């Protein structure tokens, strides 16, 4: 594995597990089996490394979302698999990472803001429109408004005030919000298909 890729993968895993500020360049160098000088030959500074690590995470999620929606009748599968993807991502991420990126790494956070609009919003609108056509979602709902509502649900849990509560669990909160959102737009056909697909995936 090339040095740059190895450093980036280790940094991404360490940042997600321990938080960005707690992980030093020395920690990453030790885990990667290289000198700190080698890291600075590949990345100009820690901000550069954080930005690329965050971009790596977003690119992975972008590819997963694109792949999930490829099948012709993939609405229900998409919902179940994206729900699972989100749960796994949040369960494996230290909540402090989100707070630290917002506060100390604004360039990286801007990438998430762009991802939210250009990927998540567009993906949701496509899924809702397709679900309406297939009879899974209520025909009268406004896809743009509902997609925006769901995005706002996702980002609401990133409010810094949430992180002072030791019982705050990003993954659990998002699953509850997603369940509430979906059951508000499902038809009976959609509800039955979703429950069946969940049982298969589990």
C-alpha positions in Angstrom: 0.0 0.0 0.0 1.4 3.4 -0.9 2.5 5.5 2.0 0.0 8.4 1.4 -2.9 6.0 1.2 -1.9 4.2 4.4 -1.4 7.4 6.3 -4.8 8.7 5.1 -6.6 5.4 6.1 -5.0 5.3 9.5 -5.8 9.0 10.1 -9.4 8.6 9.1 -9.8 5.6 11.5 -8.1 7.3 14.4 -10.0 10.6 14.0 -13.3 8.8 13.9 -12.5 6.7 16.9 -10.8 9.3 19.2 -11.7 12.7 17.9 -9.5 15.0 15.7 -7.8 17.0 18.4 -6.9 14.0 20.6 -5.0 12.4 17.7 -1.5 13.9 17.0 0.6 13.6 14.0 3.0 11.6 16.1 0.2 9.1 16.9 -0.5 8.7 13.2 3.2 8.3 12.3 3.6 5.6 14.9 0.5 3.7 13.7 1.6 4.0 10.1 5.1 3.0 10.8 6.6 6.1 9.3 8.3 9.2 10.6 6.4 12.5 11.2 8.6 14.0 8.5 7.1 11.5 6.0 3.6 12.6 6.9 4.5 16.3 6.3 6.0 15.3 2.9 2.5 14.0 2.0 0.3 16.5 3.8 1.1 20.2 4.4 -0.3 20.2 7.9 -2.9 18.6 10.2 -5.7 20.7 8.7 -4.8 19.3 5.2 -4.8 15.8 6.6 -8.2 16.3 8.3 -9.7 17.8 5.2 -8.6 14.8 3.1 -9.7 12.3 5.7 -13.1 13.9 5.8 -13.3 14.0 2.0 -12.5 10.3 2.0 -15.4 9.5 4.2 -17.8 11.6 2.1 -16.6 10.0 -1.1 -17.1 6.6 0.3 -20.7 7.5 1.3 -21.3 9.1 -2.1 -20.3 5.9 -3.8 -22.4 3.7 -1.5 -25.5 5.9 -2.1 -25.0 5.8 -5.9 -24.6 2.0 -5.9 -27.7 1.4 -3.7 -30.0 3.3 -6.0 -28.9 1.6 -9.2 -31.4 -1.2 -9.2 -34.7 -0.6 -11.1 -37.0 -1.0 -8.1 -34.5 -0.1 -5.4 -36.5 2.3 -3.3 -37.2 0.1 -0.3 -33.8 -1.6 -0.5 -32.3 1.9 -0.7 -34.1 3.0 2.5 -33.1 0.0 4.5 -29.5 0.0 3.3 -28.9 3.7 3.7 -30.4 3.4 7.2 -28.0 0.6 8.0 -25.1 2.6 6.4 -25.9 5.7 8.6 -26.2 3.6 11.7 -22.8 1.9 11.2 -21.2 5.3 10.3 -22.5 7.0 13.4 -21.9 4.0 15.8 -18.2 4.0 14.7 -17.7 7.7 15.1 -16.8 9.6 18.2 -19.5 12.4 18.4 -16.7 14.9 19.3 -15.4 14.6 15.8 -18.4 16.4 14.4 -18.2 19.2 17.0 -14.4 19.6 16.4 -14.7 19.7 12.6 -17.4 22.4 12.9 -15.4 24.5 15.3 -11.8 24.0 14.2 -11.8 22.8 10.6 -14.2 25.0 8.7 -12.9 24.0 5.3 -13.7 20.4 6.0 -17.1 21.3 7.4 -17.9 23.2 4.2 -17.4 20.0 2.3 -20.1 18.4 4.4 -22.5 21.3 3.8 -21.9 20.9 0.1 -22.4 17.1 0.3 -25.7 17.7 2.2 -27.1 19.8 -0.6 -25.5 18.2 -3.7 -25.7 14.5 -2.7 -28.1 13.8 0.2 -30.8 16.2 -0.9 -30.7 15.2 -4.5 -30.6 11.5 -3.6 -33.6 11.9 -1.3 -35.7 13.7 -3.9 -35.0 10.9 -6.4 -35.9 8.2 -3.9 -39.1 10.0 -2.8 -40.2 10.6 -6.4 -39.5 7.0 -7.4 -41.3 5.8 -4.3 -44.4 7.8 -5.2 -44.4 6.4 -8.7 -44.2 2.8 -7.3 -46.9 3.4 -4.8 -44.6 3.2 -1.7 -45.1 6.8 -0.7 -48.2 9.0 -0.6 -48.8 10.6 -3.9 -49.7 14.1 -2.6 -46.4 14.7 -0.7 -43.9 17.4 -1.9 -40.6 15.6 -2.5 -38.5 18.7 -2.2 -40.0 19.8 1.1 -39.8 16.3 2.6 -36.2 15.9 1.4 -35.3 19.2 3.1 -37.1 18.2 6.2 -35.1 14.9 6.4 -31.8 16.7 5.8 -32.7 19.1 8.6 -33.4 16.2 10.9 -30.0 14.8 10.2 -28.1 18.0 10.8 -30.2 19.0 13.9 -28.4 16.3 15.9 -25.0 18.0 15.1 -26.0 21.0 17.3 -23.1 21.5 19.8 -25.5 21.7 22.7 -26.2 18.0 22.2 -22.7 17.0 23.1 -22.8 18.2 26.7 -25.4 15.4 27.3 -23.5 12.2 28.1 -26.5 10.1 27.1 -26.7 11.7 23.7 -26.4 8.9 21.1 -26.3 10.1 17.5 -27.0 6.7 15.9 -30.1 6.0 18.1 -31.5 9.5 17.6 -31.1 9.3 13.8 -32.8 5.9 13.7 -35.8 7.2 15.7 -36.1 10.3 13.5 -35.8 8.2 10.3 -38.5 5.8 11.5 -40.8 8.8 12.3 -40.1 10.4 8.9 -40.7 7.2 6.8 -43.9 6.3 8.6 -45.2 9.8 7.8 -44.8 9.3 4.1 -45.4 5.6 3.6 -48.5 4.1 2.0 -49.6 0.7 3.4 -47.8 -0.9 0.5 -44.6 1.0 1.4 -44.9 0.2 5.1 -45.3 -3.5 4.5 -42.4 -3.6 1.9 -40.1 -1.7 4.3 -40.9 -4.0 7.3 -40.3 -7.1 5.1 -37.0 -5.8 3.7 -35.8 -4.9 7.2 -36.5 -8.4 8.4 -34.5 -9.8 5.4 -31.5 -7.5 6.1 -31.5 -8.2 9.8 
